[in-house]
Amino acid sequence: MSIEDYEAGSELEPDIKQLTDDGIATLLRAATLARQRGSQQARAFNRFLQFQLGHIHGATVSILPPTSPNSVMDPELDALDFEKDYLADVLRMTGDHIGKLERHINPNDPEGNAIIFDPMEHIAGVAVVTAQRYIASVCNWFSVPRTQALMLGPQKKKVPVAKVIDAAANYWKHIEDGPNAVYADTREVLANVGVAFESGYCVSNTIHECGYKHLSELLPDLIAWRDDVLREAQMRNPDRDYS
């Protein structure tokens, strides 16, 4: 089966239900090729494969991710934002793990809770660095300078979320390099949302001060930020095709 077969109107319904695991693997490779080709026909082929595999396997196989919630981005372009889906997985997994750890916090044992707070901070650090990677990916995709892009999108306490997450990631990556390794402007951004540096748990504090009860709640704000970056890019270069 190929993209060309699909474009020619090949009837695959009778055969696809008899697929072995090897056959499904072949379909997944074909879907990957379809995404790389990026033509309208290839994307339609990709959607066709997603529908068929989801129908057969109870929608447990996802090739083309659903449109981002509340996004104004064209669904076809949104489907090309693969890093968004990787980020969603990381935020969900890390947020779930932090939630499990939180259940072991003893409010009557502040000192003993360090054994819980330490891994929570580390996991939150991994999450914000992954989010920072997504921020960098979007800036590169749309060719908008990072410093300008960080000023766009939703805000928390009058500070752009993207800027807060970027600062939290930088703080977590460099705090172990020494007291002067974290730049003053990084500390200023975090201080502006109410982070208490003396706590030693600055990433967790950042997430709390921004009002996120689960790390996955960060994703809609970053999608809204991405859409604002696209608008900025389109104003800069209205003739460019971003697919």
N, C-alpha and C positions, 0 to 999 in steps of 0.2 A: 504494500500500500504506500502511496506517495502523495505528495501535494498535488502533483499533476493528475493523479487518479481522481482526487476529490474535485479538482477544477473541471474535470471532464464529466462529472456527475456520476461517478462510480457508485453502485449500490453496495454498501458494506454491511448493512444491518444483519443479514442472515449469517455472515461469517464471523462478525465481531463477537457474538455471544459465545462462540466456541473457543475463544482465545485461551491459550496456556499462559503461564507466567512469562515465558520467553516472548510470547506474542505481545503481551502487555508492555514488556520492556522495550520492544521494538516500537510500539506506539508512542511511548514516552520519548524515545529518541527522535521520532518523527516530529513530535510536538516541539521539542527543543529546537530542531532545525527550522520549524515554521516560525517560531518566535525570532530566530536569528535573521531569517529572510525578511520579515517585517512587512511584506506586501499585504494588501487588503485580502487577497485570496489566501495567503498563508495564515493570517490571523483567523479567518473564517474556518480554515482547516483545524486550527488549534482549538477553537470553540467546539467544533464538531467532535473532536477526540475527547474533550473534557465531558461533553454531554454523554457520549457513549460509555466511557469508563465509569462515570458517576452513576449512570443508569444500571450498569451491570453490577457494580460493587457497592451499591448503597451510598454513593457520593463520597466514598472514603478516599478516592484518588482525585487530587486537585492539580490540574495542569495550568489552567489560566485562572488566577485568583479573582475573586469578586471585586467589583468596583469599591474603592474606598468610601466609607460612609461619610456623607455630607460633603464630598469633594465636588468641586465645580470643574475639575479636569475632565476632558474627554475620556470616556471609558477605554477607548483603544490606547490612548497614551498612558492612562493609569495602569493598564495591564502590563506595560513595559517597565514599570517601576518595581523590578524584582527585589531590590534592596529593602523596599518598604515591607515586603512579606517576610524577609529574613529578620528584619527588626521586630516585626510583630511577634514572631516566634520567640525571640530572645526576651522581649518584654513580658510575654505571657509566662514563660518558664521561670524567669528570675522573680517575677512578681508572685507567682504561686509559691515558690520556695521561701521567699521572705514571709509570706503569709503563714506558712507552716511553722517557721521559726518564731514568729510573733506570739503564737499560742503558748510558748514556753516562757514568756517573760513574766517574771514575778515582781509586781510593783512594790513588794515589801523587802526586796533584796537588790537594791541598786548596784552594789558592787558585784554581786554574783551574776548579774545580767550581762556583764561584759562577755561572757562565753556565748551569749546569744547575739549581742550587738555587733561584735567583731565580724562574724561571718555575714550578718545582714548588710553591714557596710561594704564588705568586699563584693557581695553579689550585686548590690546597687551600683557599685563602681563599674562592674562589668557591663551593666545595662546602660549606663550613661555614656560609656566609651563606645558602645555599639551604636547608640543614638548619635553620637558625634561623628562616627563613620558615615551614618546616613546623611547627616547634614553636609559633610564634605562631598558625598556622592551627588547630592542634588545641586550643589553649587557648581560642580564640574559639569554635570549634565546640561545645565541651562546657561553655563558660562557667565554667572553673576559673581562678582567679587565677594569673597567670604565675609569681609567686614561689613559690607552693605547688606548682604543677605541676612546676617544675624540680627539686623534691626527690624526685620519684617515679621509678620505673623502675629499670633495671639500673644498676650502679655499676662504676666503674673506680678501683681504689685507694681504695675507700670514698667516692668522690665520684660523685654521679649523672651519668650520661652526658649527659643533656639539659643539665644545668648546665655541664658541661665544654664542650660544643659551643657553647652560648650565649655562654660567656665567650670562647672562641676566636674566634667570629665578631665579637664586640664589639672584641676586641683588634685583629684584622686591619682592621676598618673604621676604627678611630680612631687607630691608632699613628702615622699620618702627620700627624695634627692637632697633634702636639707631645708632649713628654715627659710632660706632666701630663694628657693627654687620655684616657688609659686609667685607669679607676678602680682604686683599691687593691683592692677586693673582686674585680674581674676578675682582676687579677694573682694574688691569693691562691688563687682557684680553680685556675688553671693551675699555680701553684707546687705545689699539693697533689697533682697527678698527676705532678710531676717535670719540668715544662717549664723549660728553661734559657733564660732571656731573653737572655743575652749572645750566643746563637748568631745571633740576628736572624731565625731561621726558626721562629717560635713555633707557627704553625699546623701545619706539618709535624712539629714536635717533639711537639705535642699528640697528633696521630694516632699517632705512633710510641709514645709513652708509654702510650697506651690499648690498644696491642697490635693495631691494625688494620693488616693487611698490604695491604689494598685498601680504598678508600673505600666500596665497596659493602657491606663488612662492617659498616658503621655502621647500615645500614637495619634489620636484625632487632632491634637494641637500641632504635631509635626506635619501631618498631612495638610492642615490648613496653612501652615508655614510654607510647605512645598508649593502649594497653589499660588501663594503670594509671590514666591520667587519666580514661578513661571510667568505670572503677569508682568513682573518687572523685566524679565527676559524678553517677552513679546513686545514691550514698549521700546526696549533697546534695539531689537532686531525683529521687526514685524514680518519679515519675509522668510525667516528661518523655519524649517520643518524640524520639530524637536523629537519626532519619532525615529 
